Amino acid sequence: MSASVIKETQGDQVANELERQIGSGLLVPGRKLPSVRELAAQFKVSCQVIESAFAVLEGRHLILRRPRVGIYVNPDAFAPSKREFCLLRLLNGVRLADYTERMLSISDLMVWRGCNLSIRSISDRNYSRGILLYELEKLRQAHVDCLLVYNPSLREEDIPELEKMPFPVVFLGDSIPDACLGKVANQIVEETADRAKAMVAAAARCGYHNAVLVGGPLSKYYCQVMQAAGVAAAKDAGLGFRYVELEEEGCENVTDLAVIRRQCVEQILAGGKADILLLDGYKQLGLFIEALAAKGLTVGRDIGILGDGEMCPGTIFLQSDYIALSVEIMRLISELAAAPERPLGRVVLPGFILRTPLLIGGVPQPARPAKGKRHEKRS
């Protein structure tokens, strides 16, 4: 059976030509169109053909009818439309839940004007290949210009499914599986080393001498970067330094979390000198404070705490301004959405985050060593 061919009507032909003239600026948006009779004479067609063409253009939102006034080119015709971006959060752990909000400055309308950003989430408990594929199918139908994926829960075998999407996909943050580093087409990360350097520098400025950086497992690449940067920064500042792993994934409740943190504090105190704990991204700092109090230590007097995830009385809060980073991320993903055939590769953004230490609820006093004893440097 031969395929049928639908021929353009005269009305379609006139409509297409008028659309071309509107798009090229020959017919200016907001201006009144010539009358039906004038256009019929211009195109050498009947008035009915012009009316048919107007119906087509009205359906394309290119013209506006104003009763008893005339027909005008829609002022919004061919106006640049907002790009549609979607953030897919694959969440894992309480302290990571708001990372993308800060990294992208989602609450700052100045950064995100000119585009629409929707957010979808899959919790760590619900994350499965089936759920992921279901969400991706819904995104295919949503016609987004670019998908942003925050990926602490992402599994290596699922990355190809994301890269099959009919629009660019950008992986945000430094939690992508180590085996895939450098393999994905588009990845944007902050310079992880900057976090450790800022924490060590703040501890040194506040007069502390022996810092312990509490971070994630060293089996993760970004934790290795944090450890190496902390060691180097502490050496330059003349501080003793240790890195202690704290794995909290799988904690079901606050009670479990308190037990794990108490064990971590015991490990820190048994491991050598420590007068300040540097907590990378942790919330619920009160659990650390309670664990230290159980060992007879008062935060702000006997030992310091510096964190960037939560303000807590007696601690130092490392306030982070992500605006410059967010603006740069917005620029990069906009360029990618406009030219998806040119991948970003792995983009590391150093020096974009401004970090300022704030003393919360009084000035913490660093623990003073006993006279005659030298400070011990650990690495």
Buried (B, 14 or more C-beta within 10 A) or exposed (E): EEEEEEEEEBBBBBBBEBBEBBEEEEBEBEEEBBEBEEBBEEBEBEEEBBEBBBEBBBEEEBBBEEEEEEBBBBEEBBEEEEBBBBBBBBBBBBBBBBBBBBBBBBEEEEBBEEBEBEBBBBEBEEBEEEEBEEBBEEBEEEEBBBBBBBBBBBBEEBBEBBBEBEBBBBBBBBBBBEEBBEBBBBBBBBBBBBBBBBBBBBBBEBBBBBBBBBBBEEEBBBBBBBBBBBBBBBEEBEBBBBBBBBEBEEBEEEEEBBEBBBEBBEBBBEEEBBBBBBBBBBBBBBBBBBBBBEEEBEBBEBBBBBBBBBEBEBBBBBEBBBBBBBBBBBEBBBEBBEEBEEBBEBEEBEEBBEBEBEEBEEEBEBBEBEEEEEEEBBE
